[in-house]
Amino acid sequence: MDLTADFFALFGLPKTFRLSLSELDSRYRDVQAQVHPDRFANAPEGERRLSMQWATRANEAYLTLKKPLERAKYLLELAGHDLQAESNTAMPADFLMEQMEWREAVMEARAGGDHHELEHLYQRLRGDIDGRYVEVAALLDDARDYALATDRVRRLMFLEKLLYEIDDALASLDD
């Protein structure tokens, strides 16, 4: 095994956004079975250390490829496109307005203890996000338009954060 291989190569998978999660799970289990530190408990120190590095790398790769947003970000990184998530927060005005409206609706529903409305917002946003991932898949896998995909992934970062906030609001009402 090559510690410098990309995450897709580590699992013998094609370098695409559209990925079979069941195949990823299966390949992950295969790699873990080969490199798990328990298999090397009685091996020399160097082999134990190497198995630990491999197991850690396999875990990192699996967690990255399993989540669509992380997988998209990783593919862009491999293609040499930096999201500049920390330094470039500029977004189109219409997108920012939409974000403000979403956040206001979430705040109102949370403040009013409106579980039903939060569920409705969650489902609406989940559907919007799912549609955006279809677009990202086409941009990354088909068109190879990494510049536009970078913009779409940056937007998804905002939306996924909002989805998490809605989920958090729902959990706080359940408590």
N, C-alpha and C positions, 0 to 999 in steps of 0.2 A: 504494500500500500504506500501511496505517496502523500505525505502530509501537506504538500504544496498544491495538491489537486483541488479544483473547485468543488463546491458541495454537490453539484450534479454528478460530476465524475466519481466522487467518493461512493455514490450509490449506484453508479452505472445507469444514470437516467439522462434523457435528452435535456439540453439546456433550453427549456421552454417554460413559459408561465403556466400554460395548460398542463397540468400534471395529475396523474392518477394518484390520489392520496392513499389508496389501498396498496398500490405498487410501492410508493414511498415507505409506508409502514412495513411492508414485507422486506424491502431492501435494508431498512434501518435495523430490523430484527436480525437479519443475516449478518450485517457488519458487527452489530453489538455481540452476537454470538461468537464471532471470531476474535474480537479484541477486548472483551469484558475483563476487567482486572482480576476477577475471581479465577479465571482460567490460568492466570499467571502468578497465583499466590506463592507457588513454590519455585518460580523461575528466578534467575539471577536479577539483581537490582536493575540493570539496564533494560531488560525485557519488561519488567514490571512498570518501570517509568514510561517506556514506549507504549505499553498497552493503555496506561492511564491517559497519555496524550491522545491516543487514537480514540479512546472512549469519549473523551472530552470533545474532540473534534467532531465525532459522529453525533453527539448530542447537540452541539451548536448547529451543525448542518441540518439536522432533522428539524429542530425548532424554527430555523430560518425558512426552510422550504415548505414546512407544513402550513404556515400562516401566509395567506395571499399577499398582504401588504409587505411583509418582510421578504417574501419571494420576489416581488416586483422590485423592491429597493435593491435587492442583491443582484438581480439581472441587470439593472441599470448600472450598478457599480461595476459589474463584469464588462459591460459595454463602454465603460469609461465616462459615464454621465453622473455627475455629482448632483445630488438633490439640493445641496446647500440649505438643508432644513433649518440649521441654526442661524445662518447669516442672511438668508434671503426669505423674508416673510411676506414679501409683496405678493398680493393676489389681486385678481380683477375685482373691481368694485361690486359687480353684480353677485359674484360668489360670496364676497364678504357680507353683503346685505342679506343674502340668503342665510348665511351662518348666524347673523344677528337675530333674524326672525326665528330660526330654529331654537336658539338659546333662550330667547324670550319666552317661547312657547313651553320649553322645558322648565324654566324658572317658575312660570305661572302654574303649571300643572303640579310641580313639586310643592310650591308654597300652598296650593289649595288641597294638597293631599289627594289629587286626582289620579289614582292608579290606572284607571281605564284610559285616560288621555295619554299618560306616559307610555302605556302599552301600544296605543295607536301610533304615537310618534316613533316609538322604537321600530315597529313593523314597517312604517312608511320609510324611515331612514334606512333600515336593513335592505328593503327593496331597491332604493336608490343606489346604495353602495354596491349591491350585487350587480346591477346594471352597469355601473362604472367599472367593475372588475371585468365584465365582458368586453368593454371598450379597451381596457388596458391589455387584455389578452390579445386582441386583434392588433393593437399597436406594437406590442412586443414580439409576438410570434409571427404575425403575417406581414405587416407593413414595415416592421423594424424601424419605426419612427420613434427613436429614443428621445428626441427633444419634446415631442408632444406627450409621450408616455411619462416623461419626467414631470411635466405640468400636471397631468392627471393623477399621478401618484402623490404629488404634493397636496392636491385637493383631497385625495382619499385619506391622507394623514389627518387632516382637519376633521373629516367626517367620522373616521374611526374613533377619534378622541371624543367627539360628540356622542357617538353611540355608547361609548364607555360611560360618559356622564349620565346618559339616560338610564343605563343599567344600574349605575350607582344610586340614582334617584329612586328607582324602583326598589332596590334593596333597602334603602333607608325607610321607605314606606312599609316594607314587610316587617321591619324590626319593631 
